[in-house]
Amino acid sequence: MMFGEFSEVKPATPEVQAIADQVKPQLEKKENTTYQVFEALQYRTQVVGGMNYLIKVCISKTEDQCVHLKVYIALPHKNEGPSLTAYQIEKTKTDPLDTF
């Protein structure tokens, strides 16, 4: 992966789930809803002046509903938590995790 390009899609790790969990309240506030299910499935990363993550998150146990999150994590010296910078709703498990 070159600087500025998104990586290939990878299966979510516990670290990625923790990032998704940290931005969940930001998404819930923007969408004015509460997600009972919030399971990270896949992710991609992009090295910038920090790190961008694209994360596919399942939001339903019974239906094929997902959201795509774009999360920015600043460099460690900034001492800032993950920030939800963009998102896409009404996605499914089969939708590709493309840049947006």
C-alpha positions as CSV (number, residue, x, y, z in Angstrom):
1,M,0.0,0.0,0.0
2,M,1.3,3.4,-0.9
3,F,0.9,6.6,1.1
4,G,-2.5,8.0,0.3
5,E,-4.1,4.9,-1.1
6,F,-6.6,2.7,0.7
7,S,-5.5,-0.8,1.5
8,E,-7.3,-3.9,0.3
9,V,-10.4,-5.0,2.2
10,K,-9.5,-7.1,5.3
11,P,-11.6,-8.9,7.9
12,A,-12.3,-6.8,10.9
13,T,-10.0,-7.3,14.0
14,P,-10.8,-6.6,17.7
15,E,-8.9,-3.2,17.2
16,V,-11.2,-2.2,14.4
17,Q,-14.2,-3.2,16.4
18,A,-13.0,-1.0,19.2
19,I,-12.7,1.9,16.8
20,A,-16.2,1.3,15.5
21,D,-17.5,1.2,19.1
22,Q,-15.8,4.5,19.9
23,V,-17.6,6.3,17.0
24,K,-20.9,4.5,17.4
25,P,-22.3,7.4,19.6
26,Q,-21.3,9.9,17.0
27,L,-23.3,8.0,14.3
28,E,-26.3,7.4,16.7
29,K,-26.4,11.2,17.3
30,K,-26.3,12.0,13.6
31,E,-28.9,9.5,12.7
32,N,-31.0,10.0,15.9
33,T,-31.2,6.3,16.5
34,T,-29.7,3.6,18.7
35,Y,-28.0,0.5,17.3
36,Q,-28.5,-2.7,19.3
37,V,-26.2,-4.5,16.9
38,F,-22.9,-2.9,15.8
39,E,-20.5,-5.6,14.5
40,A,-17.5,-4.6,12.4
41,L,-17.1,-7.0,9.4
42,Q,-14.5,-5.5,7.2
43,Y,-12.1,-2.6,6.9
44,R,-9.6,-0.7,4.8
45,T,-7.0,1.8,5.9
46,Q,-5.4,4.9,4.4
47,V,-2.2,6.5,5.7
48,V,-2.6,10.3,5.8
49,G,-1.5,12.8,8.5
50,G,-2.9,10.1,10.8
51,M,-5.0,7.2,9.6
52,N,-8.4,6.9,7.8
53,Y,-10.4,3.8,8.2
54,L,-13.3,2.6,6.1
55,I,-15.3,0.1,8.2
56,K,-18.3,-2.0,7.2
57,V,-20.5,-2.5,10.2
58,C,-23.5,-4.9,10.5
59,I,-26.4,-3.2,12.3
60,S,-29.0,-6.1,12.4
61,K,-28.9,-9.7,13.4
62,T,-31.9,-10.7,11.4
63,E,-31.5,-8.6,8.3
64,D,-28.7,-7.8,5.9
65,Q,-28.3,-4.2,7.1
66,C,-25.0,-2.5,7.3
67,V,-23.5,1.0,7.4
68,H,-20.1,2.1,6.1
69,L,-18.1,4.4,8.3
70,K,-15.2,6.6,7.5
71,V,-13.2,7.3,10.6
72,Y,-10.1,9.5,11.1
73,I,-7.6,8.8,13.8
74,A,-5.0,11.6,14.3
75,L,-1.4,11.0,15.0
76,P,-0.7,9.9,18.6
77,H,0.9,13.2,19.8
78,K,-2.5,15.0,19.1
79,N,-4.1,12.9,21.9
80,E,-7.5,12.8,20.1
81,G,-9.9,9.9,19.8
82,P,-11.4,8.5,16.6
83,S,-13.7,10.9,14.6
84,L,-16.5,9.9,12.3
85,T,-15.9,12.0,9.2
86,A,-18.5,10.4,6.9
87,Y,-20.8,7.5,6.6
88,Q,-23.2,5.7,4.3
89,I,-26.4,4.0,5.5
90,E,-28.7,1.5,3.8
91,K,-25.8,-0.8,2.8
92,T,-25.8,-4.6,2.8
93,K,-23.2,-7.2,3.6
94,T,-22.5,-7.7,-0.1
95,D,-22.0,-4.0,-1.0
96,P,-18.3,-3.3,-1.7
97,L,-16.4,-1.2,0.8
98,D,-15.4,1.5,-1.7
99,T,-14.0,5.0,-0.9
100,F,-16.5,7.8,-0.4
